[in-house]
Amino acid sequence: MQKPILEVNHLKKYFDVRGGVFGKKVGEVKAVDDVSFTVHEGEILGIVGESGCGKSTTGKTILRLIEPTEGEVKFEGENIAALSAEAMRKLRRDMQIIFQDPYASLNPRHTVEKIISEPLLIHGMGKKERKSRVKELLEVVGLSDYHASRYPHQFSGGQRQRIGIARALANNPKLIICDEPVSALDVSVQSQILNLMEGLRDQFNLTYVFIAHDLSVVKHISDRVGVMYLGRLVELTDKEKLYDDPKHPYTKALLSAVPVPDPDVEKERILLEGDVPSPSNPPTGCAFHTRCPVAMDICKTVRPTFEQAEVNHFVACHLYN
Amino acid sequence: MKIEEKQTQSEQVNTNPPEKGQPPKQAKMRASSPWRDSLRQLRRNRFALAGIFIIVFFIAVALLAPLITSYSYDKIDPVNRLQPPSGEHWFGTDDIGRDIFTRIAYGARISLQVGFFAVTGALVFGTLLGIIAGYYGRWIDMIISRIFDILLAFPSILLAIAIVAILGSSLENALIAIAIVNIPIFGRLIRSKVVSLREEEFIMAARAQGMKNGRIIIHHILPNSVAPIIVQATLSFGTAILEAAALGFLGLGAQPPTPEWGAMLAGSRDFIQLAPWTLIFPGVSIMLVVLGFNLVGDGLRDALDPKMKN
């Protein structure tokens, strides 16, 4: 068993909803509601879920780009949720993020050189070293050193995402949160970026938390996969186990929605009824009971705990515990 | 198609990086940066070029005033009072015989100076307050934004008059008043820009890298909000000159015998029928300078607006 690099314990992020003349708090959106998981060194943990389920918020809360409401985030044994702003700032060289939209995540007024060398500068690297490091990074992500003097608008989406990756890699981080890094890209470019990221993981011994909504992307890249629904983690296990033997009814429904590229295969699809409930007013008990085909009475009142149903197979469902 | 297959396929079409030995094809590419592109855009705009010409012309007149006229702007010559334009006095003379062309040339200095300092003052303080309000938000934003609202609730000329009334009538005080009146205009503009920039992903990326707020503001927020600042500054330059002339006309700005255009208008309004040139030339000068700045401002707005790119 490898040692854990990141431990998330009972992480919560509630956004206040304010209204009225005086901006009084009238409610809260439970974007992330009691999420716990562990990421081991060198692994790729995929997190999937439909839009609005809190995947990205979870990722950004781990990095404290969004301040958590409650809970612990332990990075190499240290609870970073309690760190001072300055200590957190220094720690950021070890934890990086790759954003979803390569068009929005690069400053349009900076050259590629400045974009990639800025994280080096703020963590105290000299000018000469920076220049050679930028060159090196550009090569690592499959760009050329003459790209350094250009501006982001002169690149394609895939190239921009490579720049974003180079920026994240600049300070040799240990953990990278990948916030849907390929969902804004063309399918053919997606695979290039995914393969690049896989290669980099092996080359630099990185750990990824890979957030995505595309099940096939997650299946391709992840070692373990967690499924989120309405701010909660409902299932977390090895990739093979999840795709071959899903336990949670939501995971089953989600996987049955993946199209099979063979017209002769008869597949039973589990069609969920209704919409995702609002995270500002989540259902009592299990968040999924309003749409669950096998809901029982207990599901409406008691929130299922997130427990191991089998070895390394966590699931939050009353059917299993 | 499986991802593995896609990979082999896409590697064939992937042209980056170039093969070794092949020279990089960068030479062909036209130098392009966001600023250079905007400048190129501006050069294509004829109205903006006309505006630049007008401004440059007045700046030249202001700088060269002692060289292009042999008269003094405050030399009283009762014998030649209210002379119509002639070879001797190009723009005629006023009611106490001063050469109007000379006074307009020296007046250009005053108007441009007032415009420059009032706009600079308003820009510096407005930008500072706007960035603080927009970036830090919460109660700081509350306080600063409400102050802006209060200042904007007054008609600008009335507020300027009130400030001059408190400080006393002089050109410097008029300048200060105009600067204060313009602070909330810049402040609100910058604040709204910063509020929208703050939510941009590249700002979050900057924070994720561990940048301090100061660096984020100077290197990421400011360069991206400079475009509206430049446009507003250019447009405000014209307004400031107009406001200075208005205060001068009301006797609250430059005091005689300073050749301020607004004051010149005020001093000669009794002779509008007898000697219209005493009004026409200062009036046209004000109009031209303001027009020049407005044309340039409009041109800059189009050139700096990414949505107008063709």
Interface residues (C-beta under 8 A of the other chain):
Chain A: K60 L63 L65 R89 K90 L91 R92 R93 Q96 I97 F99 Q100 D101 A104 S105 L106 N107 P108 R109 H110 T111 E118 P119 I122 H123 E139 G142 L143 S144 Y146 R150 Y151 H153 Q154 Q159 G164 R167 A170 V187 S188 V189 S191 Q192 L194 N195 S216 H220
Chain B: I3 K6 Q7 Q9 S10 E11 V13 N14 N16 P17 P18 P24 Q26 M29 S32 S33 P34 E200 E201 F202 M204 A205 A206 R207 A208 Q209 G210 M211 K212 R215 H219 H220 P223 N224
